[in-house]
Amino acid sequence: MEHHTTSNTVSGRPIRIPVIVWILGAGLLIALAAVFVFDVSVSTVGYYSLFALFMGSHFFMHAGHGGHGGRNRQGSNQDGSATDPSSKDEHAGHSGGCH
């Protein structure tokens, strides 16, 4: 007898919904509730949604700044070796960010 089980996996990994999808879904539900339940005008909800989008994207834009890698304030690497302040390749390991 063959036993068949169903699972929520794709190639052996569980299906995960990214955090950004949860945040956008919650924002959409809040916006719909503001319009239909509290009778807030669509333009006002759109204005504040755009503002929230800009503020949220700013946090993701600067995600690589101030992390745990690279140099610390005393001018040495995490492994204890000294850094050259005249190094032109200071942003070589830079990940994310706008600058």
N, CA, C and O atoms as a CHARMM CRD file, in Angstrom:
* protein
*
  396
    1    1 MET  N      0.84100  -1.15300   0.00000 PROA 1      0.00000
    2    1 MET  CA     0.00000   0.00000   0.00000 PROA 1      0.00000
    3    1 MET  C      0.90300   1.23800   0.00000 PROA 1      0.00000
    4    1 MET  O      1.88300   1.31600   0.74100 PROA 1      0.00000
    5    2 GLU  N      0.54900   2.18100  -0.83500 PROA 2      0.00000
    6    2 GLU  CA     1.34400   3.38900  -0.96600 PROA 2      0.00000
    7    2 GLU  C      0.76100   4.48100  -0.07300 PROA 2      0.00000
    8    2 GLU  O     -0.44800   4.70800  -0.04900 PROA 2      0.00000
    9    3 HSD  N      1.64300   5.14400   0.65500 PROA 3      0.00000
   10    3 HSD  CA     1.21000   6.19800   1.57500 PROA 3      0.00000
   11    3 HSD  C      1.66100   7.54500   1.01600 PROA 3      0.00000
   12    3 HSD  O      2.84600   7.75200   0.75300 PROA 3      0.00000
   13    4 HSD  N      0.71700   8.44700   0.83800 PROA 4      0.00000
   14    4 HSD  CA     1.02200   9.74200   0.24200 PROA 4      0.00000
   15    4 HSD  C      0.66400  10.84100   1.24400 PROA 4      0.00000
   16    4 HSD  O     -0.46500  10.91900   1.72700 PROA 4      0.00000
   17    5 THR  N      1.64700  11.68400   1.54100 PROA 5      0.00000
   18    5 THR  CA     1.39400  12.81700   2.42800 PROA 5      0.00000
   19    5 THR  C      1.64800  14.10000   1.66400 PROA 5      0.00000
   20    5 THR  O      2.52800  14.16700   0.80600 PROA 5      0.00000
   21    6 THR  N      0.87700  15.10000   1.98200 PROA 6      0.00000
   22    6 THR  CA     1.08600  16.40900   1.36800 PROA 6      0.00000
   23    6 THR  C      1.77000  17.30900   2.38500 PROA 6      0.00000
   24    6 THR  O      1.49500  17.24700   3.58300 PROA 6      0.00000
   25    7 SER  N      2.64700  18.12600   1.88800 PROA 7      0.00000
   26    7 SER  CA     3.32400  19.07600   2.76700 PROA 7      0.00000
   27    7 SER  C      3.49000  20.39300   2.03700 PROA 7      0.00000
   28    7 SER  O      3.45500  20.44500   0.80800 PROA 7      0.00000
   29    8 ASN  N      3.66700  21.43700   2.79300 PROA 8      0.00000
   30    8 ASN  CA     3.86100  22.76700   2.23100 PROA 8      0.00000
   31    8 ASN  C      5.34600  23.03700   2.01100 PROA 8      0.00000
   32    8 ASN  O      5.91600  23.95700   2.59800 PROA 8      0.00000
   33    9 THR  N      5.94900  22.24000   1.17700 PROA 9      0.00000
   34    9 THR  CA     7.36000  22.44000   0.90100 PROA 9      0.00000
   35    9 THR  C      7.59400  22.52900  -0.58900 PROA 9      0.00000
   36    9 THR  O      6.86300  21.95500  -1.39500 PROA 9      0.00000
   37   10 VAL  N      8.62500  23.25900  -0.92800 PROA 10     0.00000
   38   10 VAL  CA     9.08100  23.35100  -2.30200 PROA 10     0.00000
   39   10 VAL  C     10.50500  22.83300  -2.29300 PROA 10     0.00000
   40   10 VAL  O     11.39100  23.44600  -1.69800 PROA 10     0.00000
   41   11 SER  N     10.72300  21.72700  -2.93700 PROA 11     0.00000
   42   11 SER  CA    12.02500  21.05300  -2.99900 PROA 11     0.00000
   43   11 SER  C     12.62500  20.84500  -1.60500 PROA 11     0.00000
   44   11 SER  O     13.81300  21.09000  -1.39100 PROA 11     0.00000
   45   12 GLY  N     11.80800  20.39700  -0.67300 PROA 12     0.00000
   46   12 GLY  CA    12.29400  20.05000   0.65800 PROA 12     0.00000
   47   12 GLY  C     12.38000  21.19800   1.63800 PROA 12     0.00000
   48   12 GLY  O     12.68300  20.96300   2.80800 PROA 12     0.00000
   49   13 ARG  N     12.12600  22.44200   1.21800 PROA 13     0.00000
   50   13 ARG  CA    12.18800  23.59300   2.11600 PROA 13     0.00000
   51   13 ARG  C     10.78400  24.08600   2.41200 PROA 13     0.00000
   52   13 ARG  O      9.93600  24.08100   1.52100 PROA 13     0.00000
   53   14 PRO  N     10.51500  24.51000   3.63700 PROA 14     0.00000
   54   14 PRO  CA     9.18800  25.04700   3.93700 PROA 14     0.00000
   55   14 PRO  C      8.96500  26.38000   3.22000 PROA 14     0.00000
   56   14 PRO  O      9.90500  27.14800   3.01700 PROA 14     0.00000
   57   15 ILE  N      7.74200  26.64000   2.84800 PROA 15     0.00000
   58   15 ILE  CA     7.39400  27.89100   2.17300 PROA 15     0.00000
   59   15 ILE  C      7.37600  29.00300   3.21100 PROA 15     0.00000
   60   15 ILE  O      6.69400  28.90600   4.23100 PROA 15     0.00000
   61   16 ARG  N      8.12100  30.04400   2.94400 PROA 16     0.00000
   62   16 ARG  CA     8.19100  31.17900   3.86200 PROA 16     0.00000
   63   16 ARG  C      7.75600  32.43700   3.13200 PROA 16     0.00000
   64   16 ARG  O      8.13100  32.67100   1.98300 PROA 16     0.00000
   65   17 ILE  N      6.96600  33.23600   3.81500 PROA 17     0.00000
   66   17 ILE  CA     6.54100  34.51500   3.26200 PROA 17     0.00000
   67   17 ILE  C      7.50300  35.57300   3.78400 PROA 17     0.00000
   68   17 ILE  O      7.68400  35.68900   4.99600 PROA 17     0.00000
   69   18 PRO  N      8.12900  36.35000   2.89200 PROA 18     0.00000
   70   18 PRO  CA     9.07900  37.37200   3.33600 PROA 18     0.00000
   71   18 PRO  C      8.40900  38.43000   4.21600 PROA 18     0.00000
   72   18 PRO  O      7.21200  38.68900   4.09500 PROA 18     0.00000
   73   19 VAL  N      9.19700  39.02900   5.09500 PROA 19     0.00000
   74   19 VAL  CA     8.68800  40.03000   6.02500 PROA 19     0.00000
   75   19 VAL  C      8.10500  41.22100   5.28000 PROA 19     0.00000
   76   19 VAL  O      7.10000  41.78600   5.71100 PROA 19     0.00000
   77   20 ILE  N      8.71500  41.60700   4.18100 PROA 20     0.00000
   78   20 ILE  CA     8.22800  42.76800   3.43400 PROA 20     0.00000
   79   20 ILE  C      6.81700  42.53700   2.92000 PROA 20     0.00000
   80   20 ILE  O      6.03200  43.48000   2.82900 PROA 20     0.00000
   81   21 VAL  N      6.48500  41.29900   2.58200 PROA 21     0.00000
   82   21 VAL  CA     5.13100  40.99100   2.11500 PROA 21     0.00000
   83   21 VAL  C      4.13800  41.17200   3.25900 PROA 21     0.00000
   84   21 VAL  O      3.04400  41.69700   3.05300 PROA 21     0.00000
   85   22 TRP  N      4.51400  40.74000   4.46500 PROA 22     0.00000
   86   22 TRP  CA     3.63600  40.93800   5.62700 PROA 22     0.00000
   87   22 TRP  C      3.43300  42.43400   5.90700 PROA 22     0.00000
   88   22 TRP  O      2.32100  42.86400   6.21400 PROA 22     0.00000
   89   23 ILE  N      4.51100  43.22300   5.79900 PROA 23     0.00000
   90   23 ILE  CA     4.42400  44.66300   6.05900 PROA 23     0.00000
   91   23 ILE  C      3.54200  45.34200   5.02000 PROA 23     0.00000
   92   23 ILE  O      2.69300  46.16200   5.36700 PROA 23     0.00000
   93   24 LEU  N      3.73600  45.00700   3.75400 PROA 24     0.00000
   94   24 LEU  CA     2.90700  45.61100   2.70200 PROA 24     0.00000
   95   24 LEU  C      1.44800  45.19100   2.82000 PROA 24     0.00000
   96   24 LEU  O      0.54900  46.00100   2.59200 PROA 24     0.00000
   97   25 GLY  N      1.20700  43.94000   3.17300 PROA 25     0.00000
   98   25 GLY  CA    -0.16900  43.47000   3.36300 PROA 25     0.00000
   99   25 GLY  C     -0.85900  44.17500   4.51900 PROA 25     0.00000
  100   25 GLY  O     -2.02700  44.54900   4.41900 PROA 25     0.00000
  101   26 ALA  N     -0.13200  44.35500   5.61800 PROA 26     0.00000
  102   26 ALA  CA    -0.70300  45.06800   6.76700 PROA 26     0.00000
  103   26 ALA  C     -0.98500  46.52600   6.41000 PROA 26     0.00000
  104   26 ALA  O     -2.00800  47.08300   6.80800 PROA 26     0.00000
  105   27 GLY  N     -0.07100  47.13700   5.65900 PROA 27     0.00000
  106   27 GLY  CA    -0.28700  48.52000   5.23000 PROA 27     0.00000
  107   27 GLY  C     -1.49600  48.65200   4.33300 PROA 27     0.00000
  108   27 GLY  O     -2.24700  49.62200   4.44100 PROA 27     0.00000
  109   28 LEU  N     -1.69400  47.69900   3.45600 PROA 28     0.00000
  110   28 LEU  CA    -2.86100  47.71200   2.57200 PROA 28     0.00000
  111   28 LEU  C     -4.15700  47.55700   3.36500 PROA 28     0.00000
  112   28 LEU  O     -5.14100  48.24900   3.10300 PROA 28     0.00000
  113   29 LEU  N     -4.14800  46.64700   4.33000 PROA 29     0.00000
  114   29 LEU  CA    -5.34100  46.46900   5.16600 PROA 29     0.00000
  115   29 LEU  C     -5.64800  47.72100   5.98200 PROA 29     0.00000
  116   29 LEU  O     -6.81100  48.09600   6.13000 PROA 29     0.00000
  117   30 ILE  N     -4.61600  48.36500   6.50900 PROA 30     0.00000
  118   30 ILE  CA    -4.82400  49.60200   7.26600 PROA 30     0.00000
  119   30 ILE  C     -5.36300  50.69600   6.36300 PROA 30     0.00000
  120   30 ILE  O     -6.25400  51.44500   6.76300 PROA 30     0.00000
  121   31 ALA  N     -4.83600  50.79900   5.15200 PROA 31     0.00000
  122   31 ALA  CA    -5.30600  51.81300   4.20800 PROA 31     0.00000
  123   31 ALA  C     -6.76400  51.56500   3.81600 PROA 31     0.00000
  124   31 ALA  O     -7.55900  52.50200   3.75400 PROA 31     0.00000
  125   32 LEU  N     -7.11100  50.31400   3.55500 PROA 32     0.00000
  126   32 LEU  CA    -8.50300  49.99900   3.21400 PROA 32     0.00000
  127   32 LEU  C     -9.43900  50.26600   4.37900 PROA 32     0.00000
  128   32 LEU  O    -10.55300  50.75200   4.17900 PROA 32     0.00000
  129   33 ALA  N     -9.00500  49.95700   5.58900 PROA 33     0.00000
  130   33 ALA  CA    -9.82900  50.23800   6.76300 PROA 33     0.00000
  131   33 ALA  C    -10.00400  51.74100   6.95200 PROA 33     0.00000
  132   33 ALA  O    -11.08600  52.19500   7.32400 PROA 33     0.00000
  133   34 ALA  N     -8.95700  52.51100   6.70000 PROA 34     0.00000
  134   34 ALA  CA    -9.05700  53.96400   6.84000 PROA 34     0.00000
  135   34 ALA  C    -10.07000  54.53600   5.85300 PROA 34     0.00000
  136   34 ALA  O    -10.84100  55.43100   6.19700 PROA 34     0.00000
  137   35 VAL  N    -10.06500  54.02100   4.63600 PROA 35     0.00000
  138   35 VAL  CA   -10.97000  54.55200   3.60900 PROA 35     0.00000
  139   35 VAL  C    -12.40700  54.10500   3.84500 PROA 35     0.00000
  140   35 VAL  O    -13.32400  54.92600   3.81600 PROA 35     0.00000
  141   36 PHE  N    -12.60900  52.81700   4.07700 PROA 36     0.00000
  142   36 PHE  CA   -13.98000  52.30400   4.13500 PROA 36     0.00000
  143   36 PHE  C    -14.60700  52.34000   5.51800 PROA 36     0.00000
  144   36 PHE  O    -15.82500  52.48300   5.62200 PROA 36     0.00000
  145   37 VAL  N    -13.83400  52.21800   6.57100 PROA 37     0.00000
  146   37 VAL  CA   -14.40000  52.20400   7.91500 PROA 37     0.00000
  147   37 VAL  C    -14.43600  53.60400   8.50700 PROA 37     0.00000
  148   37 VAL  O    -15.44700  54.00700   9.08200 PROA 37     0.00000
  149   38 PHE  N    -13.34000  54.35000   8.37200 PROA 38     0.00000
  150   38 PHE  CA   -13.24300  55.66100   9.00300 PROA 38     0.00000
  151   38 PHE  C    -13.49500  56.81600   8.04400 PROA 38     0.00000
  152   38 PHE  O    -13.35700  57.97300   8.44000 PROA 38     0.00000
  153   39 ASP  N    -13.85400  56.54200   6.81000 PROA 39     0.00000
  154   39 ASP  CA   -14.18500  57.54900   5.78800 PROA 39     0.00000
  155   39 ASP  C    -13.09300  58.60300   5.59600 PROA 39     0.00000
  156   39 ASP  O    -13.38900  59.79000   5.45500 PROA 39     0.00000
  157   40 VAL  N    -11.84500  58.17100   5.59200 PROA 40     0.00000
  158   40 VAL  CA   -10.73000  59.05800   5.28600 PROA 40     0.00000
  159   40 VAL  C    -10.63200  59.13400   3.76800 PROA 40     0.00000
  160   40 VAL  O    -10.79800  58.12900   3.07700 PROA 40     0.00000
  161   41 SER  N    -10.36100  60.32900   3.25500 PROA 41     0.00000
  162   41 SER  CA   -10.31000  60.47300   1.79800 PROA 41     0.00000
  163   41 SER  C     -9.13700  59.67700   1.22400 PROA 41     0.00000
  164   41 SER  O     -8.11100  59.49200   1.87800 PROA 41     0.00000
  165   42 VAL  N     -9.31300  59.22100   0.00800 PROA 42     0.00000
  166   42 VAL  CA    -8.29900  58.39600  -0.66200 PROA 42     0.00000
  167   42 VAL  C     -7.01400  59.19100  -0.85900 PROA 42     0.00000
  168   42 VAL  O     -5.92200  58.63300  -0.75000 PROA 42     0.00000
  169   43 SER  N     -7.12700  60.48600  -1.14700 PROA 43     0.00000
  170   43 SER  CA    -5.92700  61.29500  -1.35400 PROA 43     0.00000
  171   43 SER  C     -5.11400  61.42500  -0.07000 PROA 43     0.00000
  172   43 SER  O     -3.88400  61.43200  -0.12000 PROA 43     0.00000
  173   44 THR  N     -5.77300  61.52700   1.06400 PROA 44     0.00000
  174   44 THR  CA    -5.05700  61.60000   2.33700 PROA 44     0.00000
  175   44 THR  C     -4.35900  60.28000   2.63900 PROA 44     0.00000
  176   44 THR  O     -3.20800  60.27000   3.07600 PROA 44     0.00000
  177   45 VAL  N     -5.04600  59.17800   2.41000 PROA 45     0.00000
  178   45 VAL  CA    -4.44600  57.86800   2.62700 PROA 45     0.00000
  179   45 VAL  C     -3.27300  57.66700   1.66500 PROA 45     0.00000
  180   45 VAL  O     -2.24200  57.11900   2.05600 PROA 45     0.00000
  181   46 GLY  N     -3.41900  58.09900   0.42800 PROA 46     0.00000
  182   46 GLY  CA    -2.33300  57.99100  -0.54300 PROA 46     0.00000
  183   46 GLY  C     -1.13200  58.83200  -0.15100 PROA 46     0.00000
  184   46 GLY  O      0.00900  58.39800  -0.31400 PROA 46     0.00000
  185   47 TYR  N     -1.37700  60.03800   0.36800 PROA 47     0.00000
  186   47 TYR  CA    -0.29100  60.91400   0.80100 PROA 47     0.00000
  187   47 TYR  C      0.49600  60.27400   1.93100 PROA 47     0.00000
  188   47 TYR  O      1.72400  60.21600   1.87500 PROA 47     0.00000
  189   48 TYR  N     -0.19900  59.79400   2.96000 PROA 48     0.00000
  190   48 TYR  CA     0.49500  59.17800   4.09400 PROA 48     0.00000
  191   48 TYR  C      1.12300  57.83500   3.71500 PROA 48     0.00000
  192   48 TYR  O      2.14900  57.45700   4.27900 PROA 48     0.00000
  193   49 SER  N      0.52600  57.11600   2.77600 PROA 49     0.00000
  194   49 SER  CA     1.12500  55.86600   2.31000 PROA 49     0.00000
  195   49 SER  C      2.43600  56.12500   1.58900 PROA 49     0.00000
  196   49 SER  O      3.41000  55.39500   1.77200 PROA 49     0.00000
  197   50 LEU  N      2.45600  57.16800   0.76900 PROA 50     0.00000
  198   50 LEU  CA     3.67700  57.52900   0.05700 PROA 50     0.00000
  199   50 LEU  C      4.77000  57.95100   1.04600 PROA 50     0.00000
  200   50 LEU  O      5.93400  57.58000   0.89500 PROA 50     0.00000
  201   51 PHE  N      4.37900  58.72500   2.05100 PROA 51     0.00000
  202   51 PHE  CA     5.33600  59.13900   3.07900 PROA 51     0.00000
  203   51 PHE  C      5.89800  57.92800   3.82100 PROA 51     0.00000
  204   51 PHE  O      7.10200  57.85400   4.06600 PROA 51     0.00000
  205   52 ALA  N      5.03100  56.97900   4.18100 PROA 52     0.00000
  206   52 ALA  CA     5.47900  55.76100   4.87600 PROA 52     0.00000
  207   52 ALA  C      6.38500  54.92300   3.96800 PROA 52     0.00000
  208   52 ALA  O      7.35500  54.33200   4.44300 PROA 52     0.00000
  209   53 LEU  N      6.08100  54.86800   2.68400 PROA 53     0.00000
  210   53 LEU  CA     6.92300  54.13600   1.73600 PROA 53     0.00000
  211   53 LEU  C      8.31800  54.75100   1.65600 PROA 53     0.00000
  212   53 LEU  O      9.31800  54.03400   1.65000 PROA 53     0.00000
  213   54 PHE  N      8.38200  56.08200   1.59500 PROA 54     0.00000
  214   54 PHE  CA     9.68000  56.75100   1.52600 PROA 54     0.00000
  215   54 PHE  C     10.48900  56.52900   2.79900 PROA 54     0.00000
  216   54 PHE  O     11.69100  56.27100   2.73900 PROA 54     0.00000
  217   55 MET  N      9.83400  56.62900   3.94000 PROA 55     0.00000
  218   55 MET  CA    10.54500  56.42400   5.20900 PROA 55     0.00000
  219   55 MET  C     10.99900  54.96900   5.33900 PROA 55     0.00000
  220   55 MET  O     12.11300  54.70500   5.79200 PROA 55     0.00000
  221   56 GLY  N     10.15300  54.03900   4.94900 PROA 56     0.00000
  222   56 GLY  CA    10.52500  52.62300   5.01400 PROA 56     0.00000
  223   56 GLY  C     11.65100  52.27800   4.06700 PROA 56     0.00000
  224   56 GLY  O     12.55000  51.51500   4.41900 PROA 56     0.00000
  225   57 SER  N     11.61200  52.83400   2.86200 PROA 57     0.00000
  226   57 SER  CA    12.68000  52.53800   1.90300 PROA 57     0.00000
  227   57 SER  C     13.99900  53.14400   2.34600 PROA 57     0.00000
  228   57 SER  O     15.06100  52.62400   2.00500 PROA 57     0.00000
  229   58 HSD  N     13.95000  54.22600   3.09600 PROA 58     0.00000
  230   58 HSD  CA    15.17200  54.83400   3.60200 PROA 58     0.00000
  231   58 HSD  C     15.89300  53.89500   4.56400 PROA 58     0.00000
  232   58 HSD  O     17.12200  53.83600   4.56300 PROA 58     0.00000
  233   59 PHE  N     15.13800  53.15600   5.38800 PROA 59     0.00000
  234   59 PHE  CA    15.75900  52.20000   6.29300 PROA 59     0.00000
  235   59 PHE  C     16.44100  51.07200   5.52200 PROA 59     0.00000
  236   59 PHE  O     17.52800  50.63800   5.90100 PROA 59     0.00000
  237   60 PHE  N     15.82100  50.59500   4.44900 PROA 60     0.00000
  238   60 PHE  CA    16.42500  49.53000   3.66000 PROA 60     0.00000
  239   60 PHE  C     17.60100  50.05600   2.83900 PROA 60     0.00000
  240   60 PHE  O     18.54500  49.31600   2.56100 PROA 60     0.00000
  241   61 MET  N     17.54800  51.32600   2.45000 PROA 61     0.00000
  242   61 MET  CA    18.58800  51.91900   1.64200 PROA 61     0.00000
  243   61 MET  C     19.90400  51.99100   2.41600 PROA 61     0.00000
  244   61 MET  O     20.97700  51.81700   1.83800 PROA 61     0.00000
  245   62 HSD  N     19.82400  52.24500   3.70700 PROA 62     0.00000
  246   62 HSD  CA    21.01400  52.38300   4.52800 PROA 62     0.00000
  247   62 HSD  C     21.28100  51.12600   5.34500 PROA 62     0.00000
  248   62 HSD  O     21.87500  51.20300   6.42000 PROA 62     0.00000
  249   63 ALA  N     20.85700  49.99100   4.85800 PROA 63     0.00000
  250   63 ALA  CA    20.99100  48.74400   5.60500 PROA 63     0.00000
  251   63 ALA  C     22.43800  48.33900   5.81200 PROA 63     0.00000
  252   63 ALA  O     22.74200  47.70700   6.82400 PROA 63     0.00000
  253   64 GLY  N     23.34300  48.67200   4.90600 PROA 64     0.00000
  254   64 GLY  CA    24.72500  48.25500   5.03500 PROA 64     0.00000
  255   64 GLY  C     25.57700  49.18000   5.87200 PROA 64     0.00000
  256   64 GLY  O     26.71600  48.83800   6.19200 PROA 64     0.00000
  257   65 HSD  N     25.06400  50.33500   6.23400 PROA 65     0.00000
  258   65 HSD  CA    25.84800  51.29900   7.00000 PROA 65     0.00000
  259   65 HSD  C     25.88000  50.92500   8.47100 PROA 65     0.00000
  260   65 HSD  O     24.85000  50.58400   9.05300 PROA 65     0.00000
  261   66 GLY  N     27.05400  50.98900   9.07000 PROA 66     0.00000
  262   66 GLY  CA    27.18100  50.75100  10.50200 PROA 66     0.00000
  263   66 GLY  C     27.03700  49.30800  10.91300 PROA 66     0.00000
  264   66 GLY  O     26.66400  49.02600  12.05200 PROA 66     0.00000
  265   67 GLY  N     27.32300  48.38400  10.01300 PROA 67     0.00000
  266   67 GLY  CA    27.17500  46.97300  10.32000 PROA 67     0.00000
  267   67 GLY  C     28.33000  46.44800  11.15900 PROA 67     0.00000
  268   67 GLY  O     29.10200  47.22300  11.72300 PROA 67     0.00000
  269   68 HSD  N     28.44400  45.13400  11.23600 PROA 68     0.00000
  270   68 HSD  CA    29.46200  44.49700  12.04900 PROA 68     0.00000
  271   68 HSD  C     30.76200  44.24600  11.31200 PROA 68     0.00000
  272   68 HSD  O     31.75300  43.87200  11.93900 PROA 68     0.00000
  273   69 GLY  N     30.79200  44.43700  10.01700 PROA 69     0.00000
  274   69 GLY  CA    32.01000  44.17200   9.25900 PROA 69     0.00000
  275   69 GLY  C     32.79200  45.44100   8.99900 PROA 69     0.00000
  276   69 GLY  O     32.33300  46.54300   9.29900 PROA 69     0.00000
  277   70 GLY  N     33.96800  45.27700   8.44300 PROA 70     0.00000
  278   70 GLY  CA    34.76600  46.42800   8.04200 PROA 70     0.00000
  279   70 GLY  C     35.55100  47.03400   9.17800 PROA 70     0.00000
  280   70 GLY  O     36.00200  46.33100  10.08200 PROA 70     0.00000
  281   71 ARG  N     35.71500  48.35400   9.12900 PROA 71     0.00000
  282   71 ARG  CA    36.54700  49.05100  10.10200 PROA 71     0.00000
  283   71 ARG  C     35.73700  49.56200  11.27700 PROA 71     0.00000
  284   71 ARG  O     34.54100  49.82900  11.15500 PROA 71     0.00000
  285   72 ASN  N     36.39900  49.69400  12.41500 PROA 72     0.00000
  286   72 ASN  CA    35.76100  50.33400  13.54600 PROA 72     0.00000
  287   72 ASN  C     36.28700  51.75300  13.68300 PROA 72     0.00000
  288   72 ASN  O     37.05900  52.19600  12.83300 PROA 72     0.00000
  289   73 ARG  N     35.90200  52.47000  14.70800 PROA 73     0.00000
  290   73 ARG  CA    36.25200  53.88400  14.82400 PROA 73     0.00000
  291   73 ARG  C     37.72400  54.12400  15.12400 PROA 73     0.00000
  292   73 ARG  O     38.22500  55.21000  14.83100 PROA 73     0.00000
  293   74 GLN  N     38.43300  53.16700  15.68900 PROA 74     0.00000
  294   74 GLN  CA    39.82600  53.35600  16.02800 PROA 74     0.00000
  295   74 GLN  C     40.75500  53.14000  14.83500 PROA 74     0.00000
  296   74 GLN  O     41.97000  53.26200  14.98800 PROA 74     0.00000
  297   75 GLY  N     40.23700  52.83200  13.68600 PROA 75     0.00000
  298   75 GLY  CA    41.05100  52.67600  12.49000 PROA 75     0.00000
  299   75 GLY  C     41.68300  51.30400  12.35100 PROA 75     0.00000
  300   75 GLY  O     42.72300  51.16800  11.70800 PROA 75     0.00000
  301   76 SER  N     41.08400  50.30100  12.93500 PROA 76     0.00000
  302   76 SER  CA    41.60400  48.94600  12.77000 PROA 76     0.00000
  303   76 SER  C     40.48700  48.04500  12.29000 PROA 76     0.00000
  304   76 SER  O     39.30800  48.31100  12.52600 PROA 76     0.00000
  305   77 ASN  N     40.87000  46.98400  11.61600 PROA 77     0.00000
  306   77 ASN  CA    39.89800  46.01200  11.13000 PROA 77     0.00000
  307   77 ASN  C     39.40300  45.15200  12.28400 PROA 77     0.00000
  308   77 ASN  O     39.95800  45.20400  13.38200 PROA 77     0.00000
  309   78 GLN  N     38.38200  44.37500  12.04700 PROA 78     0.00000
  310   78 GLN  CA    37.84500  43.49700  13.07200 PROA 78     0.00000
  311   78 GLN  C     38.85400  42.43800  13.50400 PROA 78     0.00000
  312   78 GLN  O     38.79100  41.94900  14.63200 PROA 78     0.00000
  313   79 ASP  N     39.78100  42.08100  12.62200 PROA 79     0.00000
  314   79 ASP  CA    40.77200  41.07200  12.97900 PROA 79     0.00000
  315   79 ASP  C     41.95700  41.65600  13.73700 PROA 79     0.00000
  316   79 ASP  O     42.86500  40.91300  14.11100 PROA 79     0.00000
  317   80 GLY  N     41.97400  42.98000  13.97600 PROA 80     0.00000
  318   80 GLY  CA    43.01700  43.61300  14.75700 PROA 80     0.00000
  319   80 GLY  C     44.11000  44.26200  13.93300 PROA 80     0.00000
  320   80 GLY  O     44.93500  44.98500  14.49100 PROA 80     0.00000
  321   81 SER  N     44.15200  44.03400  12.62500 PROA 81     0.00000
  322   81 SER  CA    45.18000  44.64400  11.79400 PROA 81     0.00000
  323   81 SER  C     44.84300  46.11200  11.54700 PROA 81     0.00000
  324   81 SER  O     43.67400  46.49300  11.49800 PROA 81     0.00000
  325   82 ALA  N     45.87800  46.92200  11.39200 PROA 82     0.00000
  326   82 ALA  CA    45.68400  48.36100  11.18700 PROA 82     0.00000
  327   82 ALA  C     45.24300  48.62500   9.75600 PROA 82     0.00000
  328   82 ALA  O     45.54600  47.85900   8.84200 PROA 82     0.00000
  329   83 THR  N     44.52300  49.72300   9.58400 PROA 83     0.00000
  330   83 THR  CA    44.07100  50.11400   8.25000 PROA 83     0.00000
  331   83 THR  C     44.86300  51.32400   7.79500 PROA 83     0.00000
  332   83 THR  O     45.37100  52.09600   8.60800 PROA 83     0.00000
  333   84 ASP  N     44.95800  51.47400   6.50900 PROA 84     0.00000
  334   84 ASP  CA    45.63200  52.61200   5.91300 PROA 84     0.00000
  335   84 ASP  C     44.60100  53.69000   5.64600 PROA 84     0.00000
  336   84 ASP  O     43.70400  53.47200   4.83200 PROA 84     0.00000
  337   85 PRO  N     44.68900  54.86400   6.30400 PROA 85     0.00000
  338   85 PRO  CA    43.67300  55.89900   6.10400 PROA 85     0.00000
  339   85 PRO  C     43.67200  56.47600   4.70500 PROA 85     0.00000
  340   85 PRO  O     42.68000  57.08200   4.30200 PROA 85     0.00000
  341   86 SER  N     44.75700  56.31100   3.94200 PROA 86     0.00000
  342   86 SER  CA    44.80100  56.84400   2.59300 PROA 86     0.00000
  343   86 SER  C     44.33200  55.83200   1.55600 PROA 86     0.00000
  344   86 SER  O     44.50900  56.03900   0.35600 PROA 86     0.00000
  345   87 SER  N     43.73500  54.74400   2.01700 PROA 87     0.00000
  346   87 SER  CA    43.28100  53.70900   1.09800 PROA 87     0.00000
  347   87 SER  C     42.15300  54.23900   0.22900 PROA 87     0.00000
  348   87 SER  O     41.17700  54.78900   0.74100 PROA 87     0.00000
  349   88 LYS  N     42.28200  54.07700  -1.09000 PROA 88     0.00000
  350   88 LYS  CA    41.25800  54.55400  -2.01200 PROA 88     0.00000
  351   88 LYS  C     40.13600  53.54800  -2.18700 PROA 88     0.00000
  352   88 LYS  O     39.11200  53.86100  -2.79400 PROA 88     0.00000
  353   89 ASP  N     40.31800  52.33500  -1.65900 PROA 89     0.00000
  354   89 ASP  CA    39.33400  51.27600  -1.83800 PROA 89     0.00000
  355   89 ASP  C     38.52700  51.07200  -0.55800 PROA 89     0.00000
  356   89 ASP  O     38.28200  49.93800  -0.14800 PROA 89     0.00000
  357   90 GLU  N     38.11200  52.17900   0.07400 PROA 90     0.00000
  358   90 GLU  CA    37.43500  52.06400   1.36000 PROA 90     0.00000
  359   90 GLU  C     36.02100  51.51200   1.26000 PROA 90     0.00000
  360   90 GLU  O     35.49200  51.01500   2.25500 PROA 90     0.00000
  361   91 HSD  N     35.39500  51.58300   0.09700 PROA 91     0.00000
  362   91 HSD  CA    34.03800  51.09000  -0.06400 PROA 91     0.00000
  363   91 HSD  C     33.98800  49.78500  -0.83300 PROA 91     0.00000
  364   91 HSD  O     32.95100  49.45500  -1.40800 PROA 91     0.00000
  365   92 ALA  N     35.07300  49.03900  -0.86100 PROA 92     0.00000
  366   92 ALA  CA    35.12100  47.80700  -1.64700 PROA 92     0.00000
  367   92 ALA  C     34.15400  46.77100  -1.11700 PROA 92     0.00000
  368   92 ALA  O     33.50500  46.08400  -1.90700 PROA 92     0.00000
  369   93 GLY  N     34.03500  46.63700   0.18800 PROA 93     0.00000
  370   93 GLY  CA    33.14000  45.65000   0.77200 PROA 93     0.00000
  371   93 GLY  C     31.77000  46.19900   1.07300 PROA 93     0.00000
  372   93 GLY  O     31.00900  45.57500   1.81400 PROA 93     0.00000
  373   94 HSD  N     31.43700  47.32400   0.53300 PROA 94     0.00000
  374   94 HSD  CA    30.16600  47.99100   0.82100 PROA 94     0.00000
  375   94 HSD  C     29.00500  47.23200   0.23000 PROA 94     0.00000
  376   94 HSD  O     29.02100  46.87000  -0.94600 PROA 94     0.00000
  377   95 SER  N     28.00200  46.99200   1.04000 PROA 95     0.00000
  378   95 SER  CA    26.81400  46.30600   0.52700 PROA 95     0.00000
  379   95 SER  C     25.58700  47.12200   0.88900 PROA 95     0.00000
  380   95 SER  O     25.40300  47.48500   2.05100 PROA 95     0.00000
  381   96 GLY  N     24.76200  47.40700  -0.07400 PROA 96     0.00000
  382   96 GLY  CA    23.55700  48.18500   0.17200 PROA 96     0.00000
  383   96 GLY  C     23.88100  49.65200   0.35000 PROA 96     0.00000
  384   96 GLY  O     25.03900  50.06400   0.27200 PROA 96     0.00000
  385   97 GLY  N     22.87100  50.41300   0.58300 PROA 97     0.00000
  386   97 GLY  CA    23.06200  51.84200   0.82600 PROA 97     0.00000
  387   97 GLY  C     23.03700  52.64400  -0.44800 PROA 97     0.00000
  388   97 GLY  O     23.11200  52.10600  -1.55300 PROA 97     0.00000
  389   98 CYS  N     22.93200  53.93200  -0.27000 PROA 98     0.00000
  390   98 CYS  CA    22.79900  54.81300  -1.42100 PROA 98     0.00000
  391   98 CYS  C     24.05600  55.60500  -1.70100 PROA 98     0.00000
  392   98 CYS  O     24.13200  56.26800  -2.73600 PROA 98     0.00000
  393   99 HSD  N     25.03900  55.56900  -0.83400 PROA 99     0.00000
  394   99 HSD  CA    26.22700  56.40500  -1.01900 PROA 99     0.00000
  395   99 HSD  C     27.44100  55.56200  -1.32200 PROA 99     0.00000
  396   99 HSD  O     28.53400  56.09800  -1.50700 PROA 99     0.00000
